């Protein structure tokens, strides 16, 4: 059986994404090219591996067996390619990073210099909410994961790389904005605007109120930090947000950081990977760059 690496890569993408068009987009080829590679693979194996019913793609029994093993083959081969490139003194390859949405405030300032230093490395960055990121982590879809609250139930390696303080935000016109010291119980009657369930900041604010036996009064759930900041500026309530979301906000004069006892809550940003996943040469290059360039990520005042 003579199966090419290109055919395996194409099959893995289609099987994982359940879509010929999305696989073509990820692989930077046309959809007819993807269909041709899958057809050649079917002919070589002698059995159908994928079935397309309408717009939906399904794995056959043989396809399930191949998909269960080809991801490991591709990862092993990718590490070999990158190791050879490293022996030649060349850093090249593909780096897959998944990061929670709040990282959009600082990741570009890191990835720009990294790409300039390693122009041969192609970066695929997925910015998703925490639940989606944990799904990707469980499926081993990426090389590295960046988040504020690593999960406790998975066997992972977590490495903190930057402070991620959480602050209480209020409208600039709020009476508490002029206070030098606010006791935490005073927040009991204040309505809060929070992120969706499962987000890192949502987990943190719920834990903070539970630990102090103070009820959390939720007025509204919103799916983005930008929407929350606008809601706070509009006087709809208070919010708990990462200070990194405020560093470059031109409308920061419309909101104020409250001086609440116990705040800011000290947290860190983490880069995470499965414990049993051997980092690729490219992933190690990024980790070394991250450790040496944390100052690029420090929020500017």
N, C-alpha and C positions, 0 to 999 in steps of 0.2 A: 504494500500500500504506500503510495507516494503522495503524501499530503504536505502542502507547502505551509510555511509559517504565515504567509499572507492569508491563506484560506482559514487557518485557525484563528488569527486575529479578527478576521471579518466575522466568522461564526460566533466567537465569544462576544463581540459587540452586539450582534443582532440578538443573540440569546439573552444577554443581560438587559438590553434596552427594550426588547420585545418590539422592535421596529426596524425596518430596513432603512427608512429615511433618517431616523435619528442616528443609526449606526454610520450611515454615509456622512452625516454632518460631523460626527465625532472623529471619523477616520480621514476627513478632508478629501473624500472622493465622491463620485456621482453615485446615485442610487442604482443605475444599471451595472456599474462596476461591482457593487456589493452583491447584486443578484447573480452576476456571472461567477463570482468567487464561490458563492453558496452552491450554485449548480455544479461547478467543477468538483466541489467537496462531496456533494451527494453522489456524483458519478464515481469518484474514487472509492468512497466507502461502500457503495453498492446498496445503501439503504437511505430512505428519507430521514433527515435530521430535524427539519423544520416544516411546519405546516402553516400556511397562511389562509385564514378563513375571514373573508372580508378584509378589514384593515388590521385584524388581530393576528399576531404571530404566536404559535404554540410549539413547544418542543415535543418531538416524538420520544418514545422510550429510548431509542438509540441516541437521540439528541441529548436527553438528560444525562446519559452515561458519558458522552463526550464533553458536555459542559462541565460536569463534575471534575474532570481531570485537566481540561485544556487551560483553565485559568492558572493552575499551578505550573504547567509547562511554560506558558507565556511569561509568567513572573520570573521563573528560573532563567529562561533565555534572556529576558530583559536585564537581569542582574549580570549575566555573563557579558552581554554587549557593553554594559556600562563599566564593568571591570576591565575589559579590554581597552575601552576608551581611556580609562584612568591610567592603565599601564603606559599608554601612549602620551600621557600628560594632557589629555583632552577631557574636559567635563562636558558631556553631551548626553542627550536622552530626553525623556519626558518625566516630569514631576507632577503628580496628581495631589492636590491639596483641597480638602473640604474645610470650610470655616463658617462659624456662625455669623449671622448678619451684622452684628455690632462691629466685627473686625473690619468692615469696609471703611471705618474711620482711620485705620492706621496701616492695613496691609499694603495698599498701593505704595506707601512711602518706603516699605521694605522690599517689595518685589521689584520695583524699578531699579535700584542699585544692584540687586542680586542678578537680574537679567543683564545688566550692563557688564557685570563682572564675568558672567557665564553665558555669553550669547548663544552657545550651542544647546542650552537647555530650554526645552519647550514646556511652559507651565500651563496646566489645566486647573483653574481655580473654580470650585463650586461654592457659592455663598448661599447657605440654606439656613432654615431655622434649626433649633437644637434637636427636635425630634427627627427631622430628616437626616441630620448629621449622624445621629446615633444609629439610624438604619444603615447608612453607608458604612459606618465603622463596623457594625455587626456583620455586614456582607463583605468586608475587606475590599471595598471598591477604590480606595485611595492609598497613597503612600503615607500621608500625614494628615492630622486633624487639629484644628485650632479652635479652642473653646474656653469658656470661663469656668464651667463647672463639670469636670470630668465625671463620668458615671462610676458608681461604686460596684456595680454588678458584673463588670467585664474585666477580663485579665489583660490589663493594658500597662504600658509605660507612659507616665505623665511627667513632663518636664516644664516647670514654670519658667517664663522668660521675661515677663514684664508685670509690674503692678497694675491692678485693675480695680481701683477704689470705686465704691458705689456711694452715691450721694443722694440726699433728699432734695428734690427740685420743687419750687413753688413759683407762682406768678410773681413778678417783680413788685407788684402792688400789694401782695399779701402782707398782713400785719406781722406775721412771724419773720418776714424777710429783714426786718429792722432789729430783730432780737439777737443779742450776742450769745445767749445760751437758752436752749429749748429742751425741756425734759421730755423723754421719749413718751411717757403716758399722755402728754398733751396732743399726740397725734391720733388719739383714739377716735375723736369726732371729726377728723379731717377725711374727706373722700379721696380715694387714690385711683389713679389711672394706671393700669398694669398691662404687662404683656400677656400673650396667650398662655394657657396652661402648658407646662413642660419647658418653658424658656428658663434660662439660667437666672435672670434677674427676678422672675416670678417666684422661682423656688427660694431664692435668697430672701426676698421681702416676706414671704409667708413664714419662713423659718425665724426671721428676726422678730416678727410680732408674736409668734408662738412661744419663743424662748422668754419673752418678757411678759407673757400672759396678757397681752393687749390685743383686743379684737381689731382685725383689719377691715376697714370699710371700703369696699370696692365699688366705685361708681361706674367704671367702664373698662373694657378690655380692648386693646388695640394691637395690631400685628406688626407695628414698626416703631422704632425709637423716634423717627421724625414726626410721625403722627402724634405720639405721646407728648413730645415737646410742644407741638402746636396746641394741643389740648390744654396743657399746663399754662402756656402763655395766654390762652383764651379764658382762663379762670375756672376751668372745669374741675380742678383738683390738684393734688400733689402727685409726685411720682418718684420712684427709685430708679435711677439710671446710672450706667457706667460713666465716670467722669470723662472717658475718652470720647463720648458722643458730643461733648460740649466744647472741646478744645478749639475747633475751627468753625464754630457756628456764628455767622454774622448777626443772628438775631438773639444772641445770648443776653442782650440788655433787657429782653422781655421776660426773662426768667431769673431766678435767684437760687443759689445753693444755701439751704438752711443749715444753721449751726446746731444740729441736734446731737444730744449726748449719745456716744457710741458710734458716731459717724465721723468721717466716712468709714464704711465697712471695708476692711482690708481683704482683698482677693487678688488673685493673679490670673494672667492669661497663660494657658498651657498649650504646648504642642504634644499631641498624643499619638500613639501607634499601638497596634496589638503587640503583646509581649512576645509572642512566638513568630512575629513577622520580622525577618532579617531586613534591615533597611538597605535600600539600593545605594549605589555609589552616589547617585544624584541626590537622594534623600539625605545622605550623610553630609554632602556638600552644603545643602540648605541648612541643616542643623548647625553645622560649624559656622556658617555665615550668620545665622540668627544669634548664636551665642556671642559673636564678636561685634554685632551691630545693633544691640538693643537700644543704643542712644537714638537711632533713627526712629524708633517707635515711641519714645518718651513724649507724651503730649506737651506741646508748647503752650505756654501761657500767653 
